[in-house]
Structures are given as C-alpha cells and as structure tokens.
Amino acid sequence: MRWKRLGKIFDPTAHRLPAGCAQFAQSPQALVFDDFVRIYFSTRSVDAHGKFLSHVAFVDMHKNLRDVLRVSAQAVMPLGALGCFDEHGIFPMNVLRVGNEVWGYTTGWNRRVSVSVDTAIGLAISRDGGLSFKRIGDGPVLAQSLHEPCLVGDAFVRQVEGRFHMWYIFGTGWKRYAPDAAPDRTYKIGHATSLDGIDWQKEEARQIVADRLGPDESQALPTVIHTDGRWHMFFCYRQSFDFRANPDRGYRIGHAWSDDLSNWTRDDDNPRLEVVADDWDGQMQCYPHVFACDGRVYLLYNGNQFGRLGFGLAVLEP
C-alpha cells in the first residue's frame, strides 16, 4: 500500500471561523453523510490575557473533498466550567455514530502552574446530526490513574462486535531537558474497552506501540481502520524536546498493524506518507485521522506549525 498525497484542502485563514478564531484547524476528524463529509477540527481564540483557548468547529465538504459547502458559524459546544478538566479548550474531538446519535469523545485541557497543561477525555452527545454537542457531565470518562499520572487524551473510539474500543495516549511524565528549559512531556499509546462507551477498563500503563526513537519518543492521536484484511493504526510521533522548530525532531506519521486489536506490529514504512521538503507539510506531519468514504480510505492530517494554516489529505492506494 502507499499514500497518494492530494495536497492541502482547507485553510482556516480563508474562512470566517466561530468564537473569534482566526487561525488553526487542528486534528481534523471526519463524519461521512450520504452526500457530504463533515470534518471537525480544533481552532483557537485568544483570551483577555493573551492565552489561547481551543474550540471545536467543522467544515462541510463535497464528497470530492475539495469544495467547501459551509463552515460552522459557532463552536459545536462551549468550553468547560470554571476549574473543570476542559476549562481552557477542547483538542481534539473524535466523533462516531451510536444509534441515532453522534458521540464526541473530547480531549479537554486546562492550564497548570508547574507544567503547562493537563488533559483528560470527556464525552458529549449530539442529537441534531452533529451540529451541536452536550456533555454527559462536567467530568471526564477517562483520566489520570495510578500508573497513568498525567496527560490522558487523544481518544479514538470505534465499536467492534458489540464492544467499544478506545485507543488513547497517556503521559509517562514531564522532564526538563536543560536546566533553564520549560518542562516537556512524553506520552504513549494505550488501549481501553467498554460495554457502554462510558465506563472504561484500561490496560493500565501498557504501551501498545513500540518506540522507534527510543524512550523519549512521544506518540499521539491514534486512529484505527480495518482494510486489506487486517487492522491498521496511524498516529504521529516525535522527539519529546526540541521538536517545535526543528524539523528533524518534529512530528511524522507512524503506522502499526494488528490481527487481533491487542498486539501491534510497528511498520512506519508500509505505507509511508512522503515528505516534500518545501511543501506545506515538509517540516511537520501530525494529527492523522483515517476514514472510509465511498469505497476509498483517506488520511486527513495537519502540516507545519501544528495545523496553524489548515489540513491536507492523502488517499490509500493498493
């Protein structure tokens, strides 16, 4: 298999975004309808103190995945209440249909003092076809625990044979890589299951995808699809420090496969997303999402600057 690059398909700076947002379309996640594809993404506003806040919006696109039909006029849900896990933002949100509803598994984040941020996973439900979402409660459905002390997030959920499976990330800790540097985080991909999509059983602190860069590799945003007779997971990975402006240490798209949803074999080279040095994603490829539409498998992902200027598309070819 190989990915055929189709280029950048959405630039947030070319559209009117909700909630006072002007840039960023991070972590695109698709919901396929009969005659269009809705792509949710996280965008950013700035608060009174000059700090970013993350909001979830969407763009509806023609099934050619080129023509924009509309961009949501408002965020699909408000930020969390004062002191809650999602007070300062939601990034990302993974969506799936459950009966007549659309469920959104959110990654809520809130600022900290000794480190920059912490995260947890919430659940919100839409009963209007995905136009708006309402939390099932102010707290998370998956969060820190005894052996996963921080940074639980990036949920990808799907139902398989009547059981919910969630692939997510958990933080292994924060570290200063230089005496005068701010702490940087490391996280790995984990797995949990549930009978109802609300109460989850973790495989506590089990890293399910092997490192390629060593123990300081950070892995983010797993997405799973069944194609070519087996399960395939795509994710992004990077070094845990000096990754923001150094393209040699920044995000790239990784891949692993499984025959049983439990044991995963890492194989980044098949398929590999080509890197074109001077293109919109030449310095960074991050936040992947795979989905099927009309018999084809597509990859949505962000490029340079963590998706500040939008997201692009690739299609899987045999």
C-alpha positions in Angstrom: 0.0 0.0 0.0 1.0 3.6 -0.4 -0.4 7.0 0.3 -1.0 9.3 -2.6 -0.7 12.9 -1.5 -3.7 15.1 -2.5 -2.4 18.4 -1.0 -3.9 20.9 1.5 -7.7 21.0 1.3 -8.7 23.5 4.0 -7.1 26.8 5.0 -8.8 28.3 8.1 -7.5 31.8 7.3 -9.6 31.8 4.1 -12.9 31.4 6.0 -14.9 33.0 8.8 -14.4 30.9 11.9 -16.5 30.9 15.1 -15.8 32.1 18.6 -13.4 34.9 17.4 -11.0 32.4 16.0 -8.7 33.3 13.1 -6.2 30.5 12.7 -5.6 26.8 13.3 -7.6 23.8 12.0 -6.1 21.1 14.1 -6.9 17.4 14.3 -9.4 17.0 11.5 -11.9 14.2 12.2 -14.5 13.1 9.6 -18.1 12.1 9.8 -19.5 10.8 6.5 -23.0 11.7 5.4 -24.9 10.5 2.3 -23.9 13.5 0.2 -21.1 15.3 2.0 -18.4 14.9 4.6 -18.3 16.9 7.8 -14.8 17.5 9.2 -14.5 18.6 12.8 -11.4 20.5 13.8 -10.0 22.4 16.7 -9.4 26.1 16.3 -8.2 28.8 18.6 -9.2 32.1 20.1 -7.2 34.4 22.5 -8.5 35.3 25.9 -8.1 38.6 27.8 -4.7 37.6 29.0 -3.4 36.7 25.5 -3.7 33.0 26.1 -5.1 30.5 23.6 -8.4 28.8 24.0 -9.3 25.8 21.8 -12.8 25.4 20.3 -14.3 22.7 18.1 -15.8 23.8 14.8 -16.5 22.0 11.5 -16.4 22.3 7.7 -18.8 20.5 5.5 -17.2 19.4 2.2 -18.5 17.9 -1.0 -17.5 14.3 -1.3 -14.8 15.3 -3.8 -13.1 16.6 -0.6 -12.2 19.8 -2.4 -15.3 22.0 -2.4 -16.3 23.7 0.8 -20.1 23.8 1.4 -20.1 25.7 4.7 -18.1 26.4 7.8 -19.9 26.2 11.2 -21.0 29.7 12.4 -20.3 28.7 16.1 -18.4 26.2 18.1 -20.2 22.9 18.5 -20.1 23.1 22.3 -18.9 25.6 24.9 -15.8 25.3 27.0 -15.9 23.6 30.4 -16.9 25.3 33.6 -14.5 27.1 35.9 -12.0 24.6 37.3 -13.1 21.7 35.1 -10.8 19.5 33.0 -11.8 21.2 29.8 -11.9 24.8 31.0 -9.3 26.1 28.6 -10.0 24.1 25.5 -11.1 21.0 23.6 -8.5 19.5 21.3 -9.1 17.1 19.7 -12.6 15.6 19.4 -13.3 12.2 17.8 -16.8 11.5 16.5 -18.8 8.3 15.8 -22.4 7.4 15.3 -24.1 5.4 18.0 -27.7 4.6 17.1 -29.4 7.9 16.1 -26.8 10.0 18.0 -23.4 11.3 17.3 -21.0 10.8 20.1 -17.9 13.1 20.5 -15.0 12.0 22.7 -13.3 15.2 23.6 -9.8 15.9 24.9 -10.3 18.7 27.4 -7.3 20.6 28.6 -6.6 23.0 31.5 -3.6 25.1 32.4 -1.3 24.2 35.3 1.4 26.1 37.2 4.4 23.8 37.4 3.8 22.4 33.9 1.9 24.0 31.1 -1.2 21.7 30.8 -3.0 18.6 31.8 -5.7 16.7 29.8 -8.5 14.1 30.2 -11.1 12.6 28.0 -14.8 13.6 28.1 -17.9 12.6 26.2 -20.5 14.8 24.6 -23.5 13.7 22.6 -25.3 15.3 19.6 -28.9 14.7 18.9 -29.1 17.1 15.9 -26.9 15.2 13.5 -23.6 16.6 14.8 -24.4 20.3 14.7 -24.1 20.7 18.4 -23.0 18.6 21.4 -23.9 18.5 25.1 -21.7 17.0 27.7 -23.0 14.0 29.6 -21.4 15.6 32.7 -18.8 18.1 33.8 -16.1 15.4 34.5 -14.1 13.1 32.2 -14.9 9.5 31.3 -11.2 8.6 31.2 -8.5 10.4 33.2 -5.3 10.0 35.2 -4.9 6.9 37.3 -2.4 5.1 39.5 0.1 4.2 36.7 -1.0 6.9 34.2 -0.4 10.0 36.2 -1.0 12.7 33.6 -2.0 13.7 30.1 -4.7 11.2 29.2 -6.2 12.2 25.9 -6.4 11.8 22.1 -9.2 9.2 22.2 -10.1 7.3 19.0 -13.2 5.1 19.6 -15.0 2.5 17.5 -17.4 -0.3 18.1 -16.2 -3.8 17.2 -18.5 -6.8 17.7 -20.6 -5.0 20.3 -17.7 -3.7 22.4 -16.3 -0.2 22.4 -12.6 0.1 21.9 -10.6 3.2 22.7 -7.1 4.0 21.7 -5.7 7.0 23.5 -2.5 8.5 24.9 -1.2 8.6 28.5 1.6 10.7 29.8 4.6 8.9 31.3 5.8 12.2 32.9 7.4 15.6 32.5 11.1 16.3 32.2 13.5 19.3 32.0 16.0 18.6 29.2 18.0 21.6 30.1 18.3 23.5 33.5 16.7 26.7 32.1 14.1 25.0 29.8 10.4 24.6 30.5 9.4 21.0 31.2 8.5 18.9 28.2 6.1 15.9 28.2 6.3 12.3 26.9 3.2 10.2 26.1 2.5 6.7 24.7 -0.5 5.0 23.1 -2.7 2.8 25.3 -6.0 0.9 24.9 -9.2 0.6 26.9 -12.6 -1.2 26.4 -16.1 -0.6 27.4 -19.6 -2.2 27.1 -21.5 1.1 27.0 -18.9 3.7 25.9 -19.0 5.5 29.2 -17.4 3.2 31.8 -14.0 2.1 30.6 -11.5 -0.5 31.6 -7.9 0.4 30.8 -5.0 -1.9 30.1 -3.2 0.2 32.7 0.1 1.7 31.5 0.5 -0.8 28.7 2.3 0.8 25.8 0.9 -1.0 22.8 3.1 0.5 20.0 6.8 0.1 20.2 9.1 3.2 20.2 11.2 4.0 17.1 13.1 6.9 18.5 13.8 5.5 22.0 12.1 6.0 25.4 11.8 9.8 24.8 9.6 9.3 21.8 6.1 10.9 22.1 3.2 9.2 20.3 -0.1 11.0 19.7 -3.5 10.8 18.1 -4.0 7.1 17.2 -6.6 6.3 14.5 -7.6 2.8 13.5 -9.3 1.3 10.4 -9.8 -2.2 9.0 -8.6 -2.6 5.5 -6.6 -5.0 3.4 -7.7 -7.9 5.7 -6.3 -6.5 9.0 -6.4 -3.6 11.4 -4.2 -0.6 10.7 -3.3 2.1 13.2 -1.9 5.5 12.1 -0.5 8.0 14.6 2.1 10.8 14.8 5.3 10.6 16.7 8.2 13.0 17.6 11.1 13.6 20.0 10.0 14.8 23.3 12.0 18.0 23.2 13.4 20.5 20.6 10.5 19.5 18.3 8.7 22.7 17.8 11.0 24.4 15.3 13.5 21.6 14.5 12.1 19.6 11.5 14.5 16.7 12.2 12.8 16.2 15.6 9.2 17.1 14.7 6.1 15.1 14.1 5.8 12.4 11.4 3.1 9.9 10.6 3.7 6.4 12.1 1.9 3.1 11.4 1.3 -0.3 13.1 -0.9 -3.3 12.2 -2.7 -5.9 14.1 -4.8 -9.1 13.5 -6.5 -9.1 17.0 -6.7 -5.4 18.1 -4.4 -6.3 21.0 -0.9 -7.0 19.6 0.5 -4.4 17.3 3.5 -4.6 14.9 5.1 -1.3 14.1 5.8 -0.7 10.4 6.1 3.0 9.5 7.4 2.3 6.0 4.3 0.5 4.7 2.6 2.7 3.9 4.7 5.8 4.4 3.5 9.4 3.8 6.0 11.1 1.5 7.7 14.2 2.8 8.3 17.0 0.4 10.7 19.4 2.0 9.4 22.7 0.6 5.7 21.9 0.8 3.1 22.9 3.3 3.9 19.8 5.4 7.6 19.5 4.7 8.7 20.3 8.3 5.9 18.5 10.2 3.2 15.9 9.6 0.9 15.5 12.5 -2.6 14.7 13.9 -3.7 12.0 11.4 -7.3 10.7 11.0 -8.2 7.8 8.7 -11.7 7.2 7.4 -13.5 5.3 4.6 -15.7 7.1 2.1 -17.4 5.6 -1.0 -15.0 2.6 -1.0 -11.8 4.5 -0.6 -9.6 5.1 2.5 -8.4 8.7 3.2 -6.0 10.3 5.6 -6.6 13.7 7.0 -3.6 15.3 8.7 -2.0 18.6 9.7 1.2 20.0 8.4 3.7 22.7 9.5 3.1 24.7 12.7 0.8 22.1 14.2 -2.0 23.0 11.7 -2.0 26.8 12.0 -2.7 27.0 8.3 -5.0 24.1 7.9 -5.1 20.4 6.9 -4.5 18.2 3.9 -5.5 14.8 2.5 -4.0 11.6 1.1 -5.7 8.5 -0.3 -4.6 4.9 0.2 -3.6 3.1 -3.0 -3.0 -0.7 -3.2 
